[in-house]
């Protein structure tokens, strides 16, 4: 099986739709559950004419002579991206799958990368003189926060790794290096975020290392917490952490991140559900999910809440202002929405979430 076919086979279409913010609903069907998608990415019809099998990803657009017609996962994704070149579609699929926890299968001769990870040439932040990057300051990430989250800066340098005989090289110049640790504090992988505004993709992920989506970002700082707030991306977690630390009554609460609006399960070794289970065994009792408040994000939060309740945790969902992430609102709003988070398993909470999803 080719790597692309392996990725497409492993790619959960429902999680991908959540990841991309595509509006859909789940419907029963004769061949299993169907994902009913509101807007066709090919013809643009927004009357719920697109159906895809939840398991296989095979589907149809039933809007007359729509060019999408009968499709598979690849064809749907390509249409969703605006029909770019094949290589761009492949790059997007790999990046999305990696973000959602996929990693390439290893052969018997592959190197075990669970040990030491070498970062690209980079400087600690803030530097020895206490200077921080203007880019980080503009996003509310102070030198103190940069130090807490072990952020670094690669002014000029790259990354090289050999995996199964193939040599991969990436240029991390002009990027913030974001180390990612497992619960024990072992460096497992990293990301590189462009700060120049000129490079695509904005985030680079190193080949050959574990996918970010296998870990809880900042989870190694959550061992003593009975309550955790879950953001999506790195800057969301930093914003949540800063907001909580600004209130002495909330400083015991940890902020972690999932690298996408889902929880990874069923992977080889570490998964995010495993991490939550370990934290629960230590002290964790309550989780508040704080992703953005678009309908797809809230639906994803409800699914994640079901998984976390399944391992015995109490779960609330914070409803942010429509279309806003935690790093796009003030700390006061983050705290306010955290304190007013709703429990999706009770009637009042379910009603609040339904209202937010519908309106």
Helices and strands as residue ranges (DSSP letters): H 3-10, H 13-20, E 24-27, E 34-37, E 50-53, E 59-61, E 70-71, H 73-80, H 86-99, E 123-124, H 134-138, H 143-148, E 152-154, E 158-163, E 166-171, E 175-181, E 187-194, E 203-205, G 212-214, G 219-221, E 227-231, H 234-245, G 248-250, E 254-257, H 272-282, E 286-289, H 295-309, E 314-317, G 326-328, H 331-339, H 347-358
